Amino acid sequence: MNWRNFSLVIAFTFSSIATFAQSNLLNAKTPAEIGKKTAAQLNADNDKPLPYGYVDDRDVLMGKKIWEIIDLDERVNFPLYYPIEGNLGPDRKPLYDVLVEGIKSGKLTEIYDDSYFTTKKSLKDIEASLFRIDTTDAGKEQYNSFTAKQKKAGAKISEEYINKTEIAAVHVSDYKVVGYWYFDTRQGELKYRILGICPIVPDVYTMDKEEKEYIELFWVYFPSARDVLHASKAFNDKNSAMPITFDHLLNSRRFNGVIYREENVYGDRQIDEYVKENAQMQLLESERVKEKIRNFEQDMWNY
């Protein structure tokens, strides 16, 4: 085997692993066995999210709530966005599909309309933001041609005259997350606890316009969603045989976010509300907030 053929075999092998990215890939004798674990593997797996430890309020020396936006155009954030095709198997889903499927199945119930988790959103409320159904002029003419008797009997317009627009994973531009940075006096270190996550999508009624209006689709209370997020995997670029759970990815902050709001005395105003029309200065202010939190831990060990 010459080097060229050897390289092709290696490239094909890695592309196959990346395509499936499922367990038991190397031991499967048929494609049907890919992704299935043996009884011994299932018994050995402690397949549950790592529980949070109890933190007493008296042990928090410093605490501040922080809002960040995760830009999905950044390469480091790609595991939250891809795959968008949805044909790479059950273990390869974008985060958006995991959240929406969890809501529709009833596994995710702590869904709210803002990051303060005050007003709950129902599945009906969410679906109203996911779909838009338009009837063409030909469909309207068909409906007008129905007699009163046909309308009363429930006559429907032909599907060819109905256009359905639906928000999908490909339309997600960003995620917003809210979390809590705190200094634990028992552990003597600065820690982070994510509280909520929200997909940012275009308003379904402005999708056909040049200037789309982007909205917060819903806020998920993160601690209640950990089991669902742990059951779904994100792609591991270093080792596709060991995918990362979305719960692990988010809790370990394997993403890049830009701070756009911090908890403050001014009603938690956003950075762009007091640093106006200057994107560079807004970014510098975001870095200043980050450094302020980071320096608190560093100053604890100055003598």
C-alpha positions as CSV (number, residue, x, y, z in Angstrom):
1,M,0.0,0.0,0.0
2,N,1.5,3.3,-1.0
3,W,1.3,6.4,1.1
4,R,-1.4,8.0,-1.0
5,N,-3.7,5.0,-0.5
6,F,-2.8,4.8,3.1
7,S,-3.7,8.5,3.6
8,L,-7.1,7.9,1.9
9,V,-7.8,5.0,4.2
10,I,-7.0,7.1,7.3
11,A,-9.1,10.0,6.0
12,F,-12.0,7.7,5.3
13,T,-11.8,6.1,8.7
14,F,-11.8,9.4,10.6
15,S,-14.6,10.8,8.4
16,S,-16.7,7.7,9.2
17,I,-16.1,8.1,12.9
18,A,-17.0,11.7,12.7
19,T,-20.2,10.9,10.7
20,F,-21.5,8.3,13.2
21,A,-19.9,9.7,16.5
22,Q,-21.7,7.0,18.4
23,S,-20.7,4.4,21.0
24,N,-19.7,0.8,20.1
25,L,-18.6,2.0,16.7
26,L,-15.4,-0.1,16.6
27,N,-17.0,-3.3,18.0
28,A,-20.2,-3.3,15.9
29,K,-20.4,-6.2,13.4
30,T,-23.4,-4.6,11.6
31,P,-24.5,-1.0,11.3
32,A,-27.6,-1.8,13.4
33,E,-25.3,-2.4,16.4
34,I,-23.7,1.0,16.2
35,G,-24.8,3.2,19.2
36,K,-25.9,0.2,21.3
37,K,-24.1,-0.5,24.5
38,T,-23.7,-3.9,26.1
39,A,-25.3,-4.8,29.4
40,A,-21.9,-4.5,31.1
41,Q,-21.4,-1.1,29.7
42,L,-24.8,0.1,30.8
43,N,-24.1,-1.2,34.3
44,A,-20.7,0.5,34.4
45,D,-21.9,3.8,33.2
46,N,-23.0,6.4,35.8
47,D,-25.0,8.2,33.2
48,K,-26.4,11.0,35.2
49,P,-25.4,14.7,35.5
50,L,-23.0,15.5,38.3
51,P,-25.2,16.9,41.1
52,Y,-24.5,20.4,42.3
53,G,-23.2,20.7,45.8
54,Y,-25.2,22.6,48.4
55,V,-24.1,26.2,48.9
56,D,-25.2,28.1,52.0
57,D,-25.8,31.8,51.5
58,R,-23.5,32.5,54.4
59,D,-20.6,30.9,52.4
60,V,-21.0,33.3,49.5
61,L,-18.5,36.1,50.1
62,M,-19.2,37.7,46.7
63,G,-21.9,37.0,44.2
64,K,-23.1,38.6,41.0
65,K,-25.5,37.6,38.3
66,I,-24.2,38.0,34.7
67,W,-25.9,37.9,31.3
68,E,-23.9,36.8,28.3
69,I,-24.6,36.3,24.6
70,I,-23.1,33.4,22.7
71,D,-22.5,34.2,19.0
72,L,-22.9,31.0,17.0
73,D,-20.7,32.4,14.2
74,E,-17.7,31.9,16.4
75,R,-15.9,28.6,15.8
76,V,-15.6,27.7,19.4
77,N,-19.5,27.8,19.7
78,F,-20.1,25.5,16.7
79,P,-21.0,22.5,18.9
80,L,-24.1,24.4,20.0
81,Y,-25.2,25.0,16.5
82,Y,-24.3,22.0,14.3
83,P,-25.5,19.7,12.9
84,I,-28.4,21.5,11.3
85,E,-29.2,18.8,8.7
86,G,-30.7,16.5,11.3
87,N,-29.7,13.2,9.5
88,L,-26.6,12.2,11.4
89,G,-28.3,9.9,13.9
90,P,-30.0,10.3,17.3
91,D,-26.7,11.2,19.0
92,R,-26.1,14.2,16.8
93,K,-28.5,17.1,17.3
94,P,-28.1,20.8,17.7
95,L,-28.9,22.3,21.0
96,Y,-32.1,24.0,19.7
97,D,-33.6,20.7,18.6
98,V,-32.8,19.2,22.0
99,L,-34.6,22.0,23.8
100,V,-37.7,22.1,21.5
101,E,-38.1,18.3,21.5
102,G,-37.8,18.3,25.3
103,I,-40.6,21.0,25.6
104,K,-42.9,19.1,23.1
105,S,-42.4,15.8,24.9
106,G,-43.1,17.3,28.3
107,K,-39.7,16.6,29.8
108,L,-38.9,20.3,30.0
109,T,-41.6,22.2,31.9
110,E,-39.7,25.1,33.5
111,I,-40.0,27.5,30.5
112,Y,-40.3,31.2,31.0
113,D,-40.6,34.4,29.0
114,D,-37.7,36.3,30.6
115,S,-34.4,35.7,32.4
116,Y,-35.9,36.4,35.8
117,F,-38.2,33.3,35.5
118,T,-41.3,35.1,36.7
119,T,-43.9,34.2,34.0
120,K,-44.2,30.7,32.6
121,K,-44.7,29.9,28.9
122,S,-46.9,27.1,27.8
123,L,-46.3,24.9,24.7
124,K,-49.1,26.7,23.0
125,D,-47.3,30.1,23.6
126,I,-44.1,28.7,22.2
127,E,-45.6,27.1,19.1
128,A,-47.2,30.4,18.2
129,S,-43.7,31.8,17.8
130,L,-42.4,28.8,15.9
131,F,-44.9,28.7,13.0
132,R,-46.5,31.0,10.5
133,I,-49.1,29.8,8.1
134,D,-50.0,32.0,5.1
135,T,-52.7,31.4,2.5
136,T,-52.0,32.3,-1.1
137,D,-54.4,34.4,-3.2
138,A,-55.5,31.3,-5.0
139,G,-56.3,29.7,-1.6
140,K,-58.3,32.7,-0.5
141,E,-60.3,32.5,-3.8
142,Q,-60.9,28.8,-3.1
143,Y,-62.1,29.5,0.4
144,N,-64.5,32.2,-0.9
145,S,-65.9,29.8,-3.4
146,F,-67.0,27.4,-0.6
147,T,-70.7,27.5,0.2
148,A,-71.9,28.2,3.7
149,K,-72.8,24.5,4.0
150,Q,-69.2,23.5,3.0
151,K,-67.7,25.9,5.5
152,K,-69.9,24.6,8.2
153,A,-68.9,21.0,7.3
154,G,-65.2,22.0,7.7
155,A,-64.1,22.3,4.1
156,K,-60.4,23.0,4.0
157,I,-58.2,24.8,1.5
158,S,-55.9,22.6,-0.6
159,E,-52.4,22.3,0.9
160,E,-50.8,23.5,-2.3
161,Y,-52.3,26.9,-1.5
162,I,-50.9,27.0,2.1
163,N,-47.3,28.2,2.9
164,K,-46.0,27.1,6.2
165,T,-42.9,28.9,7.7
166,E,-41.2,27.3,10.7
167,I,-38.3,28.3,12.9
168,A,-35.6,25.6,12.7
169,A,-32.1,25.1,14.2
170,V,-30.5,26.8,11.2
171,H,-32.3,30.0,12.1
172,V,-30.8,30.3,15.6
173,S,-28.3,33.2,15.5
174,D,-27.2,33.3,19.2
175,Y,-27.9,32.0,22.7
176,K,-28.3,34.1,25.8
177,V,-27.3,32.7,29.1
178,V,-27.7,34.0,32.6
179,G,-25.4,32.7,35.4
180,Y,-24.1,33.5,38.8
181,W,-20.5,34.1,39.7
182,Y,-19.7,33.6,43.4
183,F,-16.8,33.2,45.7
184,D,-17.2,30.1,47.9
185,T,-15.5,30.7,51.2
186,R,-15.6,26.9,52.1
187,Q,-13.8,26.0,48.9
188,G,-11.8,29.2,48.7
189,E,-12.4,29.7,45.0
190,L,-14.5,31.6,42.4
191,K,-17.3,29.4,40.9
192,Y,-19.9,29.7,38.3
193,R,-23.4,28.4,38.2
194,I,-25.5,28.7,35.0
195,L,-29.2,29.5,35.7
196,G,-30.9,29.8,32.3
197,I,-30.4,29.7,28.5
198,C,-32.4,31.2,25.7
199,P,-32.2,30.7,21.9
200,I,-32.3,33.9,19.8
201,V,-34.2,33.5,16.5
202,P,-35.8,35.8,13.9
203,D,-39.4,36.7,14.4
204,V,-41.3,34.2,12.2
205,Y,-43.3,37.1,10.8
206,T,-40.2,39.0,9.6
207,M,-38.3,36.1,8.1
208,D,-39.1,37.1,4.6
209,K,-37.9,40.6,5.1
210,E,-34.4,42.0,4.5
211,E,-34.1,43.3,8.1
212,K,-35.2,40.6,10.4
213,E,-36.3,41.3,13.9
214,Y,-34.7,38.9,16.4
215,I,-36.4,37.8,19.6
216,E,-35.9,35.8,22.7
217,L,-37.8,32.6,21.9
218,F,-38.0,31.2,25.5
219,W,-35.9,31.0,28.6
220,V,-35.2,27.5,30.1
221,Y,-34.4,27.2,33.8
222,F,-31.1,25.3,33.5
223,P,-31.1,23.2,36.7
224,S,-34.4,21.7,35.7
225,A,-33.1,20.8,32.2
226,R,-29.9,19.1,33.2
227,D,-31.2,15.5,32.7
228,V,-32.4,16.3,29.2
229,L,-29.2,18.1,28.3
230,H,-27.1,15.3,29.7
231,A,-28.9,12.7,27.6
232,S,-28.0,14.6,24.4
233,K,-24.4,14.9,23.1
234,A,-22.4,17.6,21.4
235,F,-19.6,16.8,19.0
236,N,-16.1,16.4,20.5
237,D,-13.6,17.6,17.9
238,K,-10.7,15.9,19.8
239,N,-12.3,12.5,20.1
240,S,-15.6,11.7,18.3
241,A,-15.8,8.4,20.2
242,M,-16.3,10.4,23.4
243,P,-19.0,13.1,22.7
244,I,-19.6,15.8,25.3
245,T,-23.0,16.1,26.8
246,F,-24.6,19.6,26.5
247,D,-24.9,19.7,30.3
248,H,-21.1,19.2,30.6
249,L,-20.4,21.6,27.8
250,L,-22.4,24.5,29.3
251,N,-21.5,23.8,32.9
252,S,-17.7,23.7,32.1
253,R,-18.1,26.9,30.0
254,R,-16.8,25.4,26.8
255,F,-18.1,28.4,24.9
256,N,-17.3,32.0,24.4
257,G,-19.8,34.6,25.6
258,V,-19.8,38.4,25.7
259,I,-21.3,40.0,28.7
260,Y,-24.1,42.4,27.9
261,R,-25.6,42.9,31.3
262,E,-24.6,42.6,35.0
263,E,-26.6,42.8,38.1
264,N,-26.5,46.4,39.2
265,V,-28.3,49.1,41.2
266,Y,-29.7,50.7,38.1
267,G,-32.3,48.0,37.5
268,D,-29.9,45.6,35.8
269,R,-29.5,47.9,32.8
270,Q,-27.7,46.6,29.8
271,I,-24.3,47.8,28.7
272,D,-25.7,49.3,25.5
273,E,-28.1,51.4,27.6
274,Y,-25.3,53.5,29.1
275,V,-22.6,53.0,26.5
276,K,-24.5,54.0,23.4
277,E,-23.7,53.7,19.7
278,N,-20.1,52.6,20.1
279,A,-19.6,48.8,19.7
280,Q,-15.9,49.0,20.6
281,M,-16.6,50.8,23.9
282,Q,-19.4,48.3,24.7
283,L,-17.0,45.4,24.1
284,L,-14.4,47.1,26.4
285,E,-17.0,47.6,29.1
286,S,-17.9,43.9,28.8
287,E,-14.3,43.1,29.4
288,R,-14.1,45.5,32.3
289,V,-17.0,43.7,34.0
290,K,-15.3,40.3,33.4
291,E,-12.0,41.5,34.8
292,K,-13.7,43.0,37.9
293,I,-15.1,39.5,38.7
294,R,-11.8,37.8,37.9
295,N,-9.7,40.2,40.0
296,F,-11.9,39.6,43.1
297,E,-10.4,36.1,43.3
298,Q,-6.9,37.3,42.6
299,D,-7.1,40.0,45.3
300,M,-8.2,37.4,47.9
301,W,-4.6,35.9,47.8
302,N,-2.7,39.2,48.0
303,Y,-0.8,39.7,51.2
